[in-house]
Every structure is written in structure tokens, then in C-alpha cells.
Amino acid sequence: MQIEGNVWKYGDNVDTDVIIPARYLNVSTPEELAQHCMEDLDVGFAGDVRPGDLIVAGENFGCGSSREHAPLAIKGAGISCVVAKSFARIFYRNAINVGLPILECPDAVDEIEKGDRLAVDLRAGTIANQRTGHTYRTTPFPTFIMEIVESGGLVPYTRARMNR
């Protein structure tokens, strides 16, 4: 699975309340959530993000509450992948459950800048920065997680397996 897009960069401890503020938790569709994604951290994000773009962030991305709304909002906004130094464990699992690819790669995060263009190969575990020419290695997803992501999340994956 190949991903290519421009970078939105954020720091450490980006919590789920910043990703999607609690005042929008009565909304449940990814398209509606996307309209408010990151608005308390980056007011221009929802209007300027383009399909395929990536988020690059520091330590503990997705900390805070366990709501699935956060990765749904990110995916609904068109973000194709999140690369961070580390993720809160519940966010990590929720992201996989909704089919949002996420990768941990501290070296890449330190060198990537907002606006850089990245090419990510999820199967090979590589992140290539087209501005600098640097390629970073990360641990690729195991096959079963790749299947969940490629299916669009755990629910579509499970439906497809039940219909075999």
C-alpha cells in the first residue's frame, strides 16, 4: 500500500480533545467530524487539508480519552497516514479499527517539516521525504493489520471474512 501526500506537523501530546473537541461528540459521520478536526489546535486545518495529506507529530499522539471520534475525524478529513514518535495505545488501536494507517518513526519526525511531501510504503515500512531525499525505516504492519487497514477498518474486514 503506497501513500503520498503533504505534511501537517504537530508537537507532543496532541490529545483527542484537540483532534476533535468534545462539543462535537454528538456527530458521528467522518465527513461531519472532519469539518472540526484539529480546529482548537490549527484553525485552518479543516479548510486547507487535502485528500492524501499526512500528519506528522511528536510523542504520545492521541492521548486523552478513548473515543473513536478522533481517528474517524482524521480519516474523514482525508489524512492518509499519521507518523509520530509514539501513540497513545488506545488511539493506536482505534486508528487500526477505523482503517487509519499509523506509523511510529522518531527519526523521521525529527527531520520532517510542515509542507514536506512524503511517500510511504506501508508494506515495506519506508517513509521517503521528497524534499530531502532521506528515506526512513519503520516496522511494517503485520499481514493481518494490513488486511484490516486495506479493508477500510475492522468492521468491513470482518464483514468480508464472514461472507467468504
Buried (B, 14 or more C-beta within 10 A) or exposed (E): BEBBBBBBBBEBBBBBBBBBBEEBEEBEEBEBBBBBBBBEBBEEBBEEBEEEBBBBBBBBBBBBBEBBBBBBBBBBBBBBBBBBBBBBEBBBBBBBBBBBBBBBBBEBBEEBEEEBBBBBBBEEBBBBBEEEEEEBEBEBBEEEBBEBBBBBBBEEBEEEEEEE
